[in-house]
Amino acid sequence: MKRTQEELLLIIQNIVNEIEENLNAPLSVKDFAAKSGYSVWQFQRIFKSMVGDTLGNYLRGRRLTLAANKLLETEERILDIALEFQFGSQEAFSRAFKGHFGRTPKKVRDEKPNLIINKKPMLSIETLKHINGGIESIPRILDLPERKFIGLEIDMPSHLVGAEKLVPLLVGTWQNFNKRKNEIKSRIGKSSFGIAKSEGMHNEEDMMRYLSAVEVSDFDVVPEGLSTYTIPPMKYASFKNSGLGDTTVHTISYIYGTWLPNSKFKRAKGDDMEVFDHRFDMNSSDSISEYFIPIELV
């Protein structure tokens, strides 16, 4: 059965939507495969290629996310939460939960740690298109040293608001900063950096600060109206992003909605960062940037 890319993406998006609406109900790979019109083997391959993870891992990660919310926000019994999200026993739920979040359900409820939780799915047709051709789904894991930056800082809505609001704001900011880059005499290298500064260091606020910046060797001379910022040594996951500026929103959606909840990492305290080097051209669909998120092992 031959289908266009658009048709395949729509099938997978509809299945993702159905999963999200029925996370506390029994769900079967065979049923989803039948709805897609493909064999179980073919469906699994298509789903993983477009979403970036297996159906089983995606489903488990989303159920554990909602279960964690219930642990933190309600007094429901752990057993009842386990059964609601289709875990056969409290023991099976606790094993899966600890493997995902690094803590048992009881510890999370007692200690109420600041878990990094994906509170809603962030997949869309545009995201799925981008995952299927505009992003490397497996990141590089890097340990980076302390780095200093000078740049132009603005208030910015969270990436959750969508590209239609973010892109015009960021384009204007970069245009203004690019006019002033030559004033920065201590600049290192030719790359530019977009740093999403999170006040709580967890990237969860509705509003953030955004720094259009270059790396520098020191802060001895800072041009008037520009800001300084230092990022400490940090482990990062780096994702290569292809396409025009608005595709970054889809990369972020994949990172936080699919890769992070199903990886062996959690988001560490720190700032997201996008790096623009010689491969970046804001006027070309072949443009390449890299998006970094701070991570640590669960």
N, C-alpha and C positions, 0 to 999 in steps of 0.2 A: 504494500500500500504506500503510494508516494504522496507526500504532503509537502506543502511549501513551509519555509521557515516560519512564516507568520501563523500558519495553521498549527504547527507544532507548539509554538510559544503560547498560543491561546489555549490549547489543550492543557499544557502544564500549568498555566496561570489559573485556569478553572479548578484544577485538581488541588493546587496550593490553597485556593480560596476555600474549597470544601474541607480540606484538612483543618484550616484555621477555625472553621465554624463547628467542627466536630471533634475537638481534641479530647473531650471526655467521653467519647463513644468508641466502640470497637471499630477499627479500620483495617482493611485488608488490602495488601498489595495486589492480590488477584483481582479484587473488585475494581481497583483503579486501573489496572492493566486492561481489563475488559472494557471499561469506559473509554479508554484511549484508543482502543481498536488494535492494540499491539499485544504480543505475547509478554509474559512476565519478564522474561530476559530482555526483550527489546525495550520495554517500558522502563525498566530499571536503568538501562544505559542512557536512554533519552533524558530521564529525570536528572540523573547525576551530571550529564554534560551541560544541562541548562541551568540547574540550580546550584551546582557546585558541590553537592553532597548526595549520599544515598537517601532514598525515601525513609528508610529505617532510622538513620541518624538524624535526619531533619525532624521527623516526627517525635523521636525521643527527646531531642533538645528543646522543642517547643513545649512538650508536656511538662518537662522538668522546670522550664521557665515559669509557666503558669502555676505549677505546684509551689515553687519558691515564693511567688507573690502571695499565695494563700497562707503559707506558713508565716510570712511576715505581717500580713494584714488581718488575719482572722484567728479565732481560737479553735477552729475545727481540729478534730483529732487527726493525728498523722496517718493512722490507718485509713480513715475515711478519705483523706486527700489522696493517698496511694491508690485506693480502689477507684476513686473518681477518675483518675487519669490512667486507668487501665493497667496498673501494676498489680500482679497477682497476689502480692503479700506486702506487708510493711517491710519485711527483710529485703525483698527484691527492690523495692522502692528506695530504701536507705542505701543499698549498694550502688544503684545507678545514680542517685543524688550525690553521694560522696564522690563518685568518680567524675561527676560533671562540675560540681562546685567546690570540691575539696573539703567539705564539712558535712556532717550528718544532718538530717532534717532537724533533729532535736537541738543540736548546737546552733543551727541557724535561728530556730525559734527562741532559744534561751538568750543568745548573745546579740541577735539582730545585727549582724555585720553589714557593711556597706557592699552588698553584692552588686556586680555589674549584670543587670538583667535586661534582656531585650523585651520590652513591654508590649510590643506589637510587631507583626511581620512587616518587613520593609521591601517586599518583592513587588515588582510591577512588570508589565510587558517590556518597558524600556530597560529596566534592570536586567531582566532575563536576556534580552538582546545583547546587552553590554557584557554580561557574564559569558555569553557564548562566543564573543569575539573581541571584546575590548579590555579584558582584564585577565591576568594570570591568577587562577584560582588558588594556587599554592604559593604562599609568600616566601620571601627570603627572611630568615631570622638573623638579626644583626645586633651586636653590642656596640653602641656608639659612645664616644667620650663626651665630656662636657663641651658645650659649644656656646659661643656668644653671638648675638645678633643685634643689628640696628635696623629699625624699620618704621613704617607708618602704621599706626594702630587705629582701629575703628571698632564700634559696636556692631555685632553681627548676630542675626537669628541662628538658632541651631540648624544643623543640616537637615533635621526632620521636617522643616517647613517646605522643602522642595526646591528644585533648581530654578523655577520661574521667579522666585523672590531673591535667591542668593546670587545668581549669576550677574545680573545688572549691577548689584552693589559691589561685588568683588572686581568686576571689570573696571569700574570707575576708580576704585581704590588702587588697583595696579597701575592704571594710567597715570594717576597722580604720583605714585611712588617712583615709577620708572623715570619721571622727569627729574628726580632728586638723587638717584643712585650715585651719580658721579660726585656728589658732595661728600660721600662716605670714603675717607682716605684710607681707613684701616681694613678695607674689604679683603676677604680671602676668597679666591676662586671666582668663577663666573656664574655659579648657580644662584637662583633666587628661591626663597622659602616662604610658604604660606603657613603660618602657625595659628591653629585654633586654640586660644588660651581659655582653659576652663577654670573658673574660680575655685570650684571644689575639687579640681584635678581629676574628675571622673567623666567629663564630657556629657553631663546630664542636664545642664541648665537650658532653659528656653532661649536665653540670650548669652552670648559669649563675647570675648574680645578677639579680634583677628589682626595679626601682624603680618603685613607684607614686608619682607626683610631680606637682607643679605648677611652672610656670615662675616664676622670681623675678628681681628686678632686682639683688639682691646677697645676700651671705651674712653680713651684719652680725649678724643675730640668727637663730640656728638652734634651734628647739625641741628639747629633750632627747629623745634616742632616734631622731631623724630624721637623714637623711644628705644631704650635698650632692653634686652632680655637675655637671660642665661638659662639654658636647658642642662640639667645635670646628667651624668652618665646614665644610660638607659638601654634596656633591651627593647627592640622594636620588631614588629612584623611589617615588611615592606611589600606593597602590591604595585605592580606595574599597571598603569592606567593608560589606555589608548583612546584617542579621540579629542573632540573639542571640549571646552571648559565645563559644559553642563554634564558631561559623562562622569565627572568626579562624584556627583551625588549618587549615581547608581553604584559606583565602586564602594562608596561608604555604606550604602544599603546592603550590599553583599557582605562586606566585612562584618558589620554589626548584626545583620539579620540571619546570616547563614554560617560564615566561617567561624566567627568567635564563639557562638554558643555550642558549636560541635567540635571545637579544637581542644587541645590539652592545656590551653592558656586562658587567662582572664585578662581583662584590661587593667594595666597597672596605673597608679596615680601619675599623671603627666599630661602632655598636650599632643594632640594629633598634629601632623605636619605633612605638607605636600611639597615636594622638591621639583623644581623646574630647571633642567640643565640644557645642554646644547640640542637635545632631542625635542624640545618643546617649541611649538609654534602655534600661537592662539588662533591663527587663521587656517590651520590645516587639520583635516580629519585624520591624518596620519601622525599627529602630534603625540608625544609620550611624556608622561610625568610619573612620579612615584608617590604613593600615599603611605605614610608611616603611622602606626598606632603603637603606643607603649604597652608592653605585655609582661606578664610574669606567669610562671607555671601555676596551675591550679593546685 
